[in-house]
Every structure is written in C-alpha cells, then in structure tokens.
C-alpha cells in the first residue's frame, strides 16, 4: 500500500513519461529511418524509409542476410517498396534477383547497367531511369544523378520526403559537381571513404590496381572525402556515415578519428563490412555547432578532372 504522496508523484511521472514517449514516437514518424545493412567490397545495401515505405539502394548481400539484418533492427520487409541500383558490380547486385522475386520488389536500373549486370528480374518488376530522373515511391522521392566510376552507367541517389534529404554517395572517383550539389542539400549522407593514400601506396597491390582505385573513376580516398565534408556540408547535416571502406587499405578507427576531429555537431559513423549499423532517425533539424561551409566550385579543377577521364 503506497502513500497518497507516492501515488501523486507516480501519477505525475507516468504522465510525463507518456508525453515524452508520444513526442519521441511522433518525431520518429516524421523522420527518415536509415541504416547500412552492409558496406564494403563484400556487399553493399542501404535502407532509407519512413514509417510506411522504404527503398533499398543496392542489394549486394544475399536475400537471407538482408532479411535477417533488417529483422534485427525491427524493420519489416513489407515496408520496402523498391530497389534502386547504382551500378553493375557484383558487390551491389548479388541479392537483387532473389529479393525482387521473393518480395515482388520493383527494380529501378538504367538500361546500360541492366545489360552489363545480367541480373534476372521479372519484366513486370523492371523499371529503367535516366540521369536527373526523380521517381516517386509513396511519399519518397528518389533522384538519380551521374557519378564517375568504372562501370557502364553509374549513378548515385538522393532520397527525400520533401523535408529530409538522404544522400547515398559511394563508388565515386572524385567529387564532381553533381556530387557536391547533392551533398550540400543533405541532412544525412552515406559517403565513401574507401582508402588511406599512404596505405594504398605502400600496399602490395599491383600498380595497375592502385591506379584504378585512385583514378578519377575509381574510389574516394579518406582525404578527398574529408575535403568534401569540410568544404560543402550544410547546417542540417546531422549524420555522416562513412562507407565502402577498403579491407586492406583503410582502418575504421582511422576514419572515425579523422572525421570526428571536424564533426562540429555532425554524428560520425563508420559503416561495417560485416554487420548492419544502428538504425538512425533523421528529422532535418539544424545541428548545433555546424556552420554552413561552402567553398566556391572550382571549375578549372573540374575541367582537369574531366580531361583526365579520357586517359583511362
């Protein structure tokens, strides 16, 4: 038997707790939910959605592993409404055929990438897109933009609900104008930070492979990713998820330390190549400590980058 004072305070506490929980649940309903299900040369798959619909960007791990990792995060496959494909490399497409068939998921892919990938997708579930296209998936809008990578027709994506923008920017040789334009608009970004320059230079990789990785149509180095982050992040960039780290030429702790030194309020996360990340809720609120930092686009440097592409 509790005293009247205890009962009074207990009642107040319960009401306050209910109010807080309702507010948290409301905020989460208004936010976009994001996670990396896997990120690396062994498989890439990124989840972006709201409380009623979601999309997968790439499906480079098996259907079973995708389902298992989503379940651990409390995510239902029934919420996923489509798969978007960045390019045809196996670490981005391995699970697409089975996932699409089993769950009747539409696959959005360019014609050139489809031809190069040779994946099996039911004609009724196959949809093609072109650069600059915005595809509506329920209340989500997915915008495709070209990037530089050694694939037939590579694209990156920005997923938006009209209030919150999420960028998926991996497998890029350099930060071209389209990448910068996306980055400056985002509240959260999956950004490639593939290799450490010194580790790659001193690795036992053959010269041609080192050249391919570090070329303008290869992968983005830690230094280049950090430059993009420092020069073009916006006040609302709440989450930076460093992605597609090399197993042999990078270290997660190195990347985390490097970017954390310049975080200024942005949450720094390093995506794993072995397991799913935490599920993050991005609400689009301005981040305390962040300043709008935008360096004027260097057209001369871009022209040089474009000309170098013709060498490969």
WOFENTA-V282428 format. One record per helix or strand. SS is the DSSP state (alpha for helix, beta for strand). FROM is the first residue (numbers start at 1). TO is the last residue. If there is no record, write none. Layout:
ss: {SS & SS}
from: {FROM & FROM}
to: {TO & TO}
This chain:
ss: {alpha & beta & beta & beta & alpha & alpha & beta & alpha & alpha & beta & alpha & alpha & beta & beta & beta & beta & beta & alpha & beta & beta & alpha & alpha & beta & alpha & beta & alpha & beta & beta & alpha}
from: {4 & 32 & 45 & 54 & 63 & 77 & 80 & 90 & 96 & 106 & 111 & 123 & 126 & 134 & 140 & 155 & 165 & 177 & 188 & 195 & 197 & 207 & 221 & 222 & 239 & 252 & 267 & 280 & 299}
to: {29 & 38 & 49 & 57 & 72 & 79 & 84 & 93 & 103 & 109 & 117 & 125 & 128 & 137 & 146 & 160 & 169 & 183 & 192 & 195 & 201 & 214 & 221 & 232 & 243 & 260 & 270 & 282 & 309}
